[in-house]
Amino acid sequence: MYATSATRMTTLLGILLVVFTSSIMAAGGRASGGRSNTTPPVVVSVSVTTNNDQMIIRGSAFGSQPLQVLLGNQRLGIKQSGEQEIIAQLPSNVSPAAYRLIVERDGDLQSQPFTVHVMAN
């Protein structure tokens, strides 16, 4: 009788685990507050095209969701983005200087500030 009760309990726990896991997967695979990736973006390198019209940002955890790139206090237009690379449009009036660059994802996950030097063309 005991073995049968233990088997039933194990089966019941297995069913509950399957239902719980299925519920998480149905919610998009997220079990922590609806966010799929809580790792903030990391900027590893930044290069500016020779005519100063685009910025190529390389790193990790950029995600596939819409994101923002801030150069100083100016938001840049995003031409293309992926998990490890962003191509941003620089404003036509960008002055040669050192700027603080931040990549923001999911509204509140920000990269550490990265210093970018824009040179005169």
N, C-alpha and C positions, 0 to 999 in steps of 0.2 A: 504494500500500500504506500509506503514512504517513497519508494523509487518512482511510482506513478505520479505522486504529488510533485516531486522534484522535477520530473520530466515536464509536467504541465506548466510549472512555474518557469522553467527555462524556455519553453516554447512561447509562453506569454511575454516574457521579457524580450525575446527575439522579435516577436511581432511588434511590440511597442517601439523597439529600436528601429525597425524597418519603417514604421509609420512616421517617427520623428525625423529620420534621415530623408524620407521622401518629402516631408513638409518643408524641410530646409532647401532641398533641391528645387521644389516647385516655386520657392520664393527667390530663385535666382542663385542658389548656392551660397547664400549669405546667412550666417548665424549671428553676426555681431552688428546689430543696429542697422541692418540693411546695406551696409557698406561692404563691397567685395574686396577692397584692398586698403588697409589702413596704413600702409607704408608711404611716407611722404615722397614726393618726387626728389630725385637726386640729379643735380647738374654736374657733369664731369668736364665738359668742354664746350666752348662757344667759339664760333668763327663767323666773321662778317664777310660778305662777298666783296669783291674788289671795288664795285661801284656803290657800296654802302646801301644797297636797297633791301637785302635780306640777311637774316641772322640764322645760322644753323646751330641748334642746341642739341647736344648729345648727353645722354645719361640713362637713367632707369626710372621705372615706376611712374612714367608719364600717363599711362592708362590709355583707354580708348574713348573715354568720356570727354566732353568739351572741357577745355582748360583755359587758363589765362597766363599770359606772359607779361610781366611788368618790367619795364626798363626805366629805372628811376621811378617817377610817379605816372608814367605814361603806359597805357595798355597797348600792346602790339597786336596787329591782326595776325591770325594764324592761317598760313597757306596750306600747311600739311602737318599732320601729327601722327605719331605712332608710339608704341611702348618705349622706344629708346631714342627717338629723334623727333624734333620739332623744327619746322621751317616757318619763321615769323617774318612779317613784312616790317621793315624799318620805315619810320616816317621820312618824308623827303627832306624835311628840315632838321634832321638829326645833326647836332654839332659834334665836332671832335672832342671827346672827353672820356673820363672813366665813369661808368654807370653801374648801379646796383641792379642786378637781374634776379627776379624771383619767378619761379613757375608755381602756379597754384592749380590744384585739382580738387574736384568734389566740393568746392566752396570754402574749405578750411584747411586742406592739407597743403602746406607750402614747403618749397625747397629752402635750404639754407641760402642766404644771399651769395651771389656769385658776381665778382667784379669783372666787367667787360670794358675793354678799351676800344672805342671807335676812333679810327684815324681819319684824317682828311684824305679825300681822294684826289 
